[in-house]
Amino acid sequence: MEGINNMFTIAKYFGEIKVTDPDTKNEVTLELYKHEHGGILGIDSSYIDQVLDDDSNVICISDPFSTLDKPIVLQLENDELFNSNTD
């Protein structure tokens, strides 16, 4: 995966919080990711579970902090794929 930062923007997992859905009043867990350019994303953990491929720990989404056509890759907790390539 050499040069991955040239193809994607990386957001690294750093924690989670629980919030109350204003419509259903149910508790929702948001996974928190730190964008490499400084922003923070909170994504519903049930979405992560739905789109996560069993064969890969890579989740690509549109970058909410950019108008460029460069996707963002979410680096999941303890993901060894990126550890040696992004530091």
HELIX and SHEET records of a PDB file:
HELIX    1   1 ILE A    4  MET A    7  1                                   4    
HELIX    2   2 SER A   45  VAL A   51  1                                   7    
HELIX    3   3 GLU A   80  ASN A   83  1                                   4    
SHEET    1   A 5 ILE A  40  ASP A  44  0                                        
SHEET    2   A 5 GLU A  27  HIS A  35 -1                                        
SHEET    3   A 5 THR A   9  THR A  20 -1                                        
SHEET    4   A 5 ILE A  72  GLN A  75  1                                        
SHEET    5   A 5 VAL A  58  ILE A  61 -1                                        
END                                                                             
